[in-house]
Structures are given as C-alpha cells and as structure tokens.
C-alpha cells in the first residue's frame, strides 16, 4: 500500500525496477508519476512477458514479447489499462447502486437522502430533487429497472402546482434540466409533459418584454435603490483597468438601460420576437401564484443566463418564447456590461443589468460567475453557431481577456533563488569573519526552510499513489479573483470547470472540421490557393485554441493537486495560493462532493486521450470510496484533512460527480459529445443538428 509518512521517494527509485524502459518511452514523466504502484508493477510484468496479477483479460503464463516489438507491447499496455478503466467503471456503478437502493428504501420521492442517519429530507421544496436529478445518470449507467420505477413515480406523484417559492436558477438546471435530459435519452413522453408544466410556471420570472420609452431611471425597484449609471460605469472601469483591460466609460454608459420595471408576462406561446426586455429575470418565483422577487436585491451573473434548458424546451415544443427570453437576457448583459469589448463581468448585478459598485463585488470564475461563461460555449455547441454568433464572439472575448486573471508560480525555482540568496549572504558573512579574524556580532544567516506543499500524514490509497506536488515540474497556474480594491489569491473548486470547457471547445472544433472534410470529400475539390499554411494544433484548432489547451493542461494539474495535497485526497471548497504554491483556506476546508474537477478530467480525456486523466480519476474514485462512503450513501466532509462526515449528500453528487466518473471510464459510445451537450448540472440534451428536429425560431 502507500507510504505512511516522510518525503516522497525520488521518481527514479519509484519507477525502478517495476517500470521497464519501454514504459518510459510510451508515457511522459507526469503520466508515469500518476500511476499507482500496482499499475507500475503490472506494466513491468507485461514488458517482461508475464501477465499482471489479478488480470481478467490478459490470461496466460507468459506473454511472448520479443525485443523490438514496441507495437505489441503498446497493445498489451492499452489492453491492461482498458481493463483497469472497466474495473473502475464497475466500481462507479456499484457506488450508484449502493446509494440508489438506500434512496428508494429510505427517502423515496424526497429531495435528499441523509447518508449518516439514513432518513430523507425535503430541502428543496419537496419536488423529489435527487430523483429527478438522477434520472439520466441511471439511464446512462444501465440501471433501466431503477429508471423506469422512478419515471412511474414522476408520472403518478410529481406535481408543480404547489404554493412554494423556488430559486429560478437551481430549479432550472436541476429539475427542468433533469426532466429534459432524461427525456432526451429515453423519449418518455411524461417527462416532457412535466418539463413543459414546470417551464411555464418558471417562465413568469422573466419580466415582460417592452420597448424602452422612458426618459430616466426610477430610483427604486422592489424596495432596492438603483445605483446611478455613471457611478456603475466608473466602478466597473476601475476594476477592469486594474486587470490591464482598456475600457470606454462613455460607451458603457450609453448602452445602460433606463427603465428598471416591467409588468409580468404569462407564458403562452409567442410566434414573433417580442420587444426587448429591460430587466434581468427575478431570482425566486412562487410556482402556484407566479409571484416573483429578488430576495438579495441583486442578481448573480451565473444565474441570469441559462440557455441550454430553455432552448432545449423550445426545440422539443416549438415555443420560441423560451429561447427568445434567453437571447434577450444575453443582449441586455452584453450591452450593459460591454462584454464583447471587455470579456469579463462582475458577479453582482443590478436588476437592470448594470454593475453593483461594492468592495465585495469581484470578477470571478467561481461562485456566482462560473456557469455564465460555461454557457456561452455550450449554447454555441448546442445551436451549431458560427463564428459571427454573439455567443461565439463573447466566448472569444472571454478567452482573450482571461489572461488578466492568470497567475503562474514556480516554487522550485523560487526555492532555488532563495537558497542562492542565502548562500550569497553566508559568503558575505564568512568574508567579514575572516577580515576581522573573529566572529561577527551578528549570527550567520539561517538556511531557508523548504516549501511546505505536501501533507506528510497522508497514507496512500489501496495500490499506492505516491505522486505529489514535487512531481509537477512546470510550477502552478492559478485563476485569481479581482475586485475594485485588490486581487484575491484564491480559487474556488467551481473554477475547475474551465479546463473541461477548453477541452469541449477543442472537441467541438475538431468535430466541425471532420464534418467539413466529409462534405469536402463528397464535393468537387476547390481550386488551390497555393502555399496555405496548416493551422497549428491540427484538426482545425487555431493558435489561440492550442494555447487554451496548454492552459487547460496546467489548470487541471493545479485542480488535481488541490485534491492530492490533503489527508483524504479530496479538495476543499476553496484553496488559496501564494508564490510558493497551494495553501489552505482555514474557513473553507469542507468538501460537498463537488464535480468540477472530475468533469474536466472526463473532457480532457475525451479531447486528448491522455492516460494521466484516467489515472487521476481512479485516485479520486478511491478517495470517495475510502473517505465518504457510509451505510446509506456518500457523505460530505467537514474538513478534508480530518475526514469527519456530515449528514449531507447533495443531489448533484449523483447527477454530476457519479455521472462524470462513469463517463471517464467508459467508451465514447456511452455518450457522444458530437450529438449531446451537457448542461451545468450534467444533464444531456441533443444538439440541434443531431436531434432530427428543425429549429422553429428565427433569430431574435
């Protein structure tokens, strides 16, 4: 098993004698460091002509592998690693069976199962949140009996005609997205019926479209004072200028909306584009009465624009109102915040779309900001948008200006520089001592301590993983938060969606390139332009996308080691950083079974086929089984360095974390990313091109 303390052994010692020279030629050093000891031993046995211990697919006493048969050895390595992935996939299905059987027995039809006490609780209004959120996970994992039992319960018991206030964003991505995702896979009509009923009730949260004919803004909206537009522009300008982004205040102010109030709109189908909206959707709505409100007095950037679910509902029903409402929201944000020019937006917004000036308002890809940028990309994948579409333009601007939030550190180089400075000080001290022929009055300088990046009390997982921060030779890449007062050196776990987003962008570009090649093969060849240089990266990727993939590789390394530096191999909610690397945020050491890093591992695997991503996923899967499993499910942790469990298993653990683990270890046929796109809650909806349906709406 793994080590119980002390420093990690040198990589060369770890790789010898288990790892053959052939493995060094087939895998780079970071990938070799990510293998467990049992996997390295298996590769060594394969290279020496023996079968790995406990292998079920490579059965023999001795494999004939002669010198020079590198191709044969590669095939054996791939067969063994495929078997390892299949075993991990079965472990994930076992996790799902374990928690689902207890949910059916102890919390059937309730929002969540409490994994320590084994009782259910209605924490989201009593709409069977875990059941609806898990439907497509059950389908993809092959648990069809469990899926159909759940669908029968939905048909007989799930109703949204309840006098309950719900959050628009969470209900849209979990409930509406869950129903649409399950319908997309199974075509069970009752799921679409329920989705339409819920969609019509939620749609009232979008203020009525109305032409802006007022000559000034009202000072209050729902009891909340509206900040003057000029102050908003200056505050936003300060933030963006600190990030090195040039802005034009007059242009920002000229497009801010003037009228913050609009009458409510019932949800019947609309067959023509409505007039422009002048407000963002309300955050909360009563499903029976339609009463809507902004409980916090402001809107969160991530919660304003949720196109995937509403446009999928348009695709399935032909009701263009749903899609146009999303286009109007994006248009309002684009003009109010000048997004096409500046690329990034603060997380707290006024109901009219303007920027809320506050010291706590920041530009962040973490909480309250993450899914907005994610949906810019995913909407364009869903719709097949061309480069001139607004979502593609905004995604391109975001990628360009993202560099203002990046921070690179190299602890090993910094340590070398610190040691060099100490040696220079020590040499100067020695010269003074010799010159005076006696000890100087001041003591000699102390040698600087080594950087503390690793938790030495961590034992290895079964099979033994030894990789730690010392194996990261390129240093660290972080995404900081930026406010009007200062930069904040922290990364939310939520930020780890970004490497996967870049990978999805690359996958979509490669798929479009393949489709273009197929169309070109069926058509006459165009005349040669002579000497055209192929774009770098191959498969249609441009230079900026190649740079994005390099950034994704560095960011996913940081995200993975946010896990591996803790006692449990699980990452805290927030990790801070400085010039020496990763640091604890003592107030945010809990872990609530979040999925973002596993999501990015899955998408990076699909985009690159890098074995390191499956290796890291296997290590995280082992950490889940060791540290979070209970008699009734899987529990969140109070502190990732002291694995005491808390009685909480969010529905997104089944909807996202378990699903992404399953897909990471599955063949591409389990879910085609050319035919489906996953919403921010991992619910799959078909792209317009693959759905077999005609998009019913003209552009807004």
Protein Blocks (a to p, Z undefined) as FASTA:
>chain_A
ZZfedjdddfklmmpckbcfklmmmpcfklmmmpcfklmmmmmmmmnopacehiaklgcf
bdcddehilmlmmmmmmmmmmmmmmmmmmmmmmmmmmmmmmmmmmmgoiabdcfklopac
dfeoonommmmmmmmmmmmnopamlmmmmmmmmmmmmccbbcddddfklmmmmmmmmmmm
mmmmnopaklmmmmmmmmmmmmmmpccddddfbfbdcfbeghiacddfklmmmmmmmmmm
mnopacdfklmmmmpcfblcdcdddfbdcfbdcdddfbdcdfbdcfklopacdfkopacf
klmpcfklmmmmmmmnopaklmmmmmmmmmmmmmmnommmnopacfbdcfkopacddfkb
ccdfbehklmmmmmmmmmmmmnopafkbmklmmmmmmmmmmmmmgccddfklmmmmmmmm
mmmmmmmmmmmmmmnopacfbdcddddddddfbdfkbccdehiaabdfklmmnbpadddd
ddfkbccddddfklmmmmmmmmmmmmmmmmmmmmmmmmmmmpccdddeehiacdehijoi
afklmmmmmmmmmmmmmmmmmmmmpmnopacfbdcddfklpaddfklmccehiaklmmmm
mmmmmmnopaklmmmmmmmmmmmmmmmgcfklccddfblklccdcddddfklmmmmmmmm
mmmmpcfklpccklpccdfkopacddfklnopacfbdcZZ
